[in-house]
Amino acid sequence: MVNRIFIFRLVDDLNLTVLDFTDFGKEFIKSQKVSPDSFVQLAIQLAFYRMHGVPGATYESASTRVYQEGRTEGKTDHIYVKDQCN
């Protein structure tokens, strides 16, 4: 069992800020032919790049279930377009 004191220390060390973004929503993102999930993932990757100067590691599951004996596979994407990140 995890030590309760350890958990409380982790909780005490947590900083959380919530931004209520109201400039546009998922309908605008969809009207641009982009999924809201993809939009948020790209925003997180761009923020990481701007903070650290290097692209972050990404992981995306890829389903092959439509094929015989298919399953969900993990894939790592390495997409790096430096000119678009500045």
Phi and psi in degrees as GROMACS dihedral restraints (atoms count N, CA, C in turn):
[ dihedral_restraints ]
;  ai    aj    ak    al  type     phi  dphi    fc
    3     4     5     6     1   -72.6    20    10
    4     5     6     7     1   138.7    20    10
    6     7     8     9     1   -65.2    20    10
    7     8     9    10     1   124.5    20    10
    9    10    11    12     1   -61.9    20    10
   10    11    12    13     1   -36.0    20    10
   12    13    14    15     1   -63.8    20    10
   13    14    15    16     1   -40.2    20    10
   15    16    17    18     1   -60.3    20    10
   16    17    18    19     1   -43.6    20    10
   18    19    20    21     1   -63.8    20    10
   19    20    21    22     1   -44.6    20    10
   21    22    23    24     1   -62.9    20    10
   22    23    24    25     1   -35.5    20    10
   24    25    26    27     1   -64.9    20    10
   25    26    27    28     1   -40.6    20    10
   27    28    29    30     1   -62.7    20    10
   28    29    30    31     1   -43.8    20    10
   30    31    32    33     1   -63.7    20    10
   31    32    33    34     1   -42.6    20    10
   33    34    35    36     1   -64.5    20    10
   34    35    36    37     1   -25.6    20    10
   36    37    38    39     1   -88.4    20    10
   37    38    39    40     1     0.8    20    10
   39    40    41    42     1   -87.3    20    10
   40    41    42    43     1   130.6    20    10
   42    43    44    45     1  -115.7    20    10
   43    44    45    46     1   130.0    20    10
   45    46    47    48     1  -133.4    20    10
   46    47    48    49     1   128.7    20    10
   48    49    50    51     1  -124.6    20    10
   49    50    51    52     1   132.7    20    10
   51    52    53    54     1  -111.7    20    10
   52    53    54    55     1   129.1    20    10
   54    55    56    57     1  -106.6    20    10
   55    56    57    58     1   122.2    20    10
   57    58    59    60     1   -91.2    20    10
   58    59    60    61     1    93.0    20    10
   60    61    62    63     1   -86.7    20    10
   61    62    63    64     1   121.0    20    10
   63    64    65    66     1  -122.7    20    10
   64    65    66    67     1     7.2    20    10
   66    67    68    69     1   -65.6    20    10
   67    68    69    70     1   -37.6    20    10
   69    70    71    72     1  -159.9    20    10
   70    71    72    73     1   167.8    20    10
   72    73    74    75     1  -130.7    20    10
   73    74    75    76     1  -163.4    20    10
   75    76    77    78     1   -65.1    20    10
   76    77    78    79     1   -27.9    20    10
   78    79    80    81     1   -66.1    20    10
   79    80    81    82     1   -39.2    20    10
   81    82    83    84     1   -65.4    20    10
   82    83    84    85     1   -43.2    20    10
   84    85    86    87     1   -60.4    20    10
   85    86    87    88     1   -44.5    20    10
   87    88    89    90     1   -63.7    20    10
   88    89    90    91     1   -35.3    20    10
   90    91    92    93     1   -66.9    20    10
   91    92    93    94     1   -18.0    20    10
   93    94    95    96     1   -92.2    20    10
   94    95    96    97     1     9.1    20    10
   96    97    98    99     1    64.3    20    10
   97    98    99   100     1    37.7    20    10
   99   100   101   102     1  -128.3    20    10
  100   101   102   103     1   139.6    20    10
  102   103   104   105     1   -76.3    20    10
  103   104   105   106     1   142.9    20    10
  105   106   107   108     1   -56.9    20    10
  106   107   108   109     1   -36.9    20    10
  108   109   110   111     1   -63.6    20    10
  109   110   111   112     1   -44.7    20    10
  111   112   113   114     1   -62.0    20    10
  112   113   114   115     1   -40.0    20    10
  114   115   116   117     1   -59.8    20    10
  115   116   117   118     1   -46.6    20    10
  117   118   119   120     1   -66.8    20    10
  118   119   120   121     1   -41.1    20    10
  120   121   122   123     1   -60.6    20    10
  121   122   123   124     1   -43.7    20    10
  123   124   125   126     1   -64.3    20    10
  124   125   126   127     1   -38.9    20    10
  126   127   128   129     1   -62.7    20    10
  127   128   129   130     1   -41.8    20    10
  129   130   131   132     1   -64.3    20    10
  130   131   132   133     1   -43.8    20    10
  132   133   134   135     1   -64.2    20    10
  133   134   135   136     1   -40.7    20    10
  135   136   137   138     1   -65.3    20    10
  136   137   138   139     1   -42.2    20    10
  138   139   140   141     1   -61.5    20    10
  139   140   141   142     1   -42.3    20    10
  141   142   143   144     1   -61.0    20    10
  142   143   144   145     1   -45.3    20    10
  144   145   146   147     1   -62.1    20    10
  145   146   147   148     1   -43.7    20    10
  147   148   149   150     1   -66.6    20    10
  148   149   150   151     1   -31.2    20    10
  150   151   152   153     1   -77.7    20    10
  151   152   153   154     1   -39.1    20    10
  153   154   155   156     1  -111.6    20    10
  154   155   156   157     1   -13.1    20    10
  156   157   158   159     1    77.5    20    10
  157   158   159   160     1     5.2    20    10
  159   160   161   162     1  -137.5    20    10
  160   161   162   163     1   149.3    20    10
  162   163   164   165     1   -68.4    20    10
  163   164   165   166     1   143.5    20    10
  165   166   167   168     1   -84.1    20    10
  166   167   168   169     1   161.5    20    10
  168   169   170   171     1   -71.1    20    10
  169   170   171   172     1   141.6    20    10
  171   172   173   174     1  -126.9    20    10
  172   173   174   175     1   155.1    20    10
  174   175   176   177     1  -140.7    20    10
  175   176   177   178     1   136.5    20    10
  177   178   179   180     1  -142.8    20    10
  178   179   180   181     1   135.2    20    10
  180   181   182   183     1   -81.3    20    10
  181   182   183   184     1   147.4    20    10
  183   184   185   186     1  -129.9    20    10
  184   185   186   187     1   121.9    20    10
  186   187   188   189     1   -86.8    20    10
  187   188   189   190     1   132.3    20    10
  189   190   191   192     1  -118.5    20    10
  190   191   192   193     1    22.3    20    10
  192   193   194   195     1   -66.0    20    10
  193   194   195   196     1   -18.8    20    10
  195   196   197   198     1   -74.8    20    10
  196   197   198   199     1   -12.5    20    10
  198   199   200   201     1   -94.9    20    10
  199   200   201   202     1   159.3    20    10
  201   202   203   204     1   -58.0    20    10
  202   203   204   205     1   129.6    20    10
  204   205   206   207     1    58.8    20    10
  205   206   207   208     1    28.2    20    10
  207   208   209   210     1   -70.2    20    10
  208   209   210   211     1   160.1    20    10
  210   211   212   213     1  -154.6    20    10
  211   212   213   214     1  -176.7    20    10
  213   214   215   216     1   -92.2    20    10
  214   215   216   217     1   126.0    20    10
  216   217   218   219     1  -109.7    20    10
  217   218   219   220     1   151.7    20    10
  219   220   221   222     1   -97.5    20    10
  220   221   222   223     1   141.5    20    10
  222   223   224   225     1  -137.3    20    10
  223   224   225   226     1   148.0    20    10
  225   226   227   228     1  -111.2    20    10
  226   227   228   229     1   126.6    20    10
  228   229   230   231     1  -101.3    20    10
  229   230   231   232     1   138.4    20    10
  231   232   233   234     1  -122.3    20    10
  232   233   234   235     1    88.8    20    10
  234   235   236   237     1  -109.4    20    10
  235   236   237   238     1   123.8    20    10
  237   238   239   240     1  -137.8    20    10
  238   239   240   241     1   108.7    20    10
  240   241   242   243     1  -124.9    20    10
  241   242   243   244     1    90.1    20    10
  243   244   245   246     1   -61.4    20    10
  244   245   246   247     1   -40.5    20    10
  246   247   248   249     1   -62.2    20    10
  247   248   249   250     1   -30.0    20    10
  249   250   251   252     1   -81.0    20    10
  250   251   252   253     1   -12.9    20    10
  252   253   254   255     1   -95.3    20    10
  253   254   255   256     1    -7.6    20    10
